[in-house]
Amino acid sequence: MEEGLSFLTTYLEEFTYIGIFTILILAGFGLPIPEEIVLVFSGYLAFLEYTKFSSTVLIALLGVLAGDFILFSFGRRWGYVVLNSPPLKLAFY
């Protein structure tokens, strides 16, 4: 856990806005980092004035929405095909 947090801290310090956005999208895809941790850390960076508050809120909102929307779109487009594939069909039926 500590290694993941140090990686997250280093990455966000280097690429602040892009890092927040990217990690939130990856968290939406299942990266084992809760979105809330990234959001709290982003708020802390805004509190320390490393980032602008309004830009941080906008980037965080777009990152969460983009990650959730992309995953939802994949499920909507290919969910039926995946659930009816032979390995999953045997597991659930």
WOZIKA-V263535 format. One record per backbone hydrogen bond with DSSP energy under -0.5 kcal/mol. CO is the residue of the C=O (numbers start at 1). NH is the residue of the N-H. E is the energy in kcal/mol with one decimal. If there is no record, write none. Layout:
co,nh,e
CO,NH,E
CO,NH,E
This chain:
co,nh,e
1,5,-2.0
2,6,-2.1
3,7,-2.3
4,8,-2.4
5,9,-2.5
6,10,-2.4
7,11,-2.7
8,12,-2.5
9,13,-1.9
10,14,-1.8
11,15,-2.5
15,19,-3.3
16,20,-2.4
17,21,-2.4
18,22,-2.9
19,23,-2.5
20,24,-2.0
21,25,-2.0
22,26,-2.6
23,27,-2.3
24,28,-1.6
25,29,-1.1
26,31,-2.5
27,30,-1.0
31,33,-2.8
34,37,-0.7
34,38,-1.2
35,39,-2.4
36,40,-2.7
37,41,-2.5
38,42,-2.4
39,43,-2.2
40,44,-2.2
41,45,-2.2
42,46,-2.0
43,47,-2.4
44,48,-2.2
45,50,-2.6
45,51,-1.0
46,49,-1.0
52,56,-2.4
53,57,-2.5
54,58,-2.1
55,59,-2.7
56,60,-2.6
57,61,-2.5
58,62,-2.5
59,63,-2.4
60,64,-2.3
61,65,-2.4
62,66,-2.7
63,67,-2.3
64,68,-2.2
65,69,-2.7
66,70,-2.6
67,71,-1.8
68,72,-2.4
69,73,-2.6
70,74,-2.2
71,75,-2.2
72,76,-2.6
73,77,-2.3
74,78,-3.1
75,79,-1.6
78,82,-2.5
79,83,-2.6
80,84,-1.4
82,85,-1.4
85,89,-2.8
86,90,-2.0
87,91,-1.3
88,92,-2.2
89,93,-1.7
